[in-house]
Amino acid sequence: MTTNIRKFKNIDELNASAAELFVQTAARAIADKGRFTVALTGGSSPIGLYRLLTRLPFREQVDWRRVYVFWGDERWVPLSDDRSNAKMSYETLLNHVPIPADQVFPMWSANVEAVEYAREYEDLLKQYLGTEGRFDLILLGMGADGHTASWFPGTEVLEERLKWVRAYYLAPQEMYRITLTVPVVNRANRVAVITYGEGKAEALYQVLEGLPDPVKYPAQLLSGADNEVTWFVDEAAASKLS
């Protein structure tokens, strides 16, 4: 695994670089095998990136008809809920580019419970990713507590090594979360983590340079990735790094 830290003066530069990585990774995957599989992330971190991808020149540089969209994690809420990662992704990106609707797979279904849908979503991934389960690109963010995806400190999902997708009840948030698991994320051809702001500085330092303690700082589990993990950070988030 290679950890690549890209530091930027401001968010605009960060988003432009992340958009370039998205475009390049998509082009390479489509050239190699005819399609691009990506897992999107939620929260506020990727909004600028998503909006940038809908504008020129980036919009024209992706063959959107060959893009297959999944998510890295989700709050178990309807797609109409403002807390939904998918809702945000539709509003900022997916409604503005010509991806076929049947190539977009939100982590939500109104007809089943979260734990059952995690099994269905894993079957879906196996259908599109094959037995290896290797995404072309997984986008992630990181919280000020050092979590990424729905890998929250102290949760059992951090220990999952067999299932590709897990749903579990996160008591502090009083809701179910559904997430890709550590082995699936770490098998991806490319992982990109978008992290900015002074509030992330301590967690970023602990994740990248602190003592190993993934139970407390789950994003440390990305150190087990098969391929390159690129961190897109601004100067404020990187202020404690050596």
Stockholm file with secondary structure:
# STOCKHOLM 1.0

chainA/1-242         MTTNIRKFKNIDELNASAAELFVQTAARAIADKGRFTVALTGGSSPIGLYRLLTRLPFREQVDWRRVYVFWGDERWVPLSDDRSNAKMSYETLLNHVPIPADQVFPMWSANVEAVEYAREYEDLLKQYLGTEGRFDLILLGMGADGHTASWFPGTEVLEERLKWVRAYYLAPQEMYRITLTVPVVNRANRVAVITYGEGKAEALYQVLEGLPDPVKYPAQLLSGADNEVTWFVDEAAASKLS
#=GR chainA/1-242 SS CEEEEEEESSHHHHHHHHHHHHHHHHHHHHHHHSCEEEEECCSSTTHHHHHHHTSTTTGGGSCGGGEEEEESEEESSCTTSTTCHHHHHHHHTGGGSCCCGGGBCCSCCTTSCHHHHHHHHHHHHHHHHTTTTCCSEEEEECCTTSCBTTBCTTCGGGGCCSCSEEEEEEGGGTEEEEEECHHHHHHSSEEEEEECSGGGHHHHHHHHHSCCCTTTSGGGGGGGCSSEEEEEEETTTTTTCC
#=GC SS_cons         CEEEEEEESSHHHHHHHHHHHHHHHHHHHHHHHSCEEEEECCSSTTHHHHHHHTSTTTGGGSCGGGEEEEESEEESSCTTSTTCHHHHHHHHTGGGSCCCGGGBCCSCCTTSCHHHHHHHHHHHHHHHHTTTTCCSEEEEECCTTSCBTTBCTTCGGGGCCSCSEEEEEEGGGTEEEEEECHHHHHHSSEEEEEECSGGGHHHHHHHHHSCCCTTTSGGGGGGGCSSEEEEEEETTTTTTCC
//
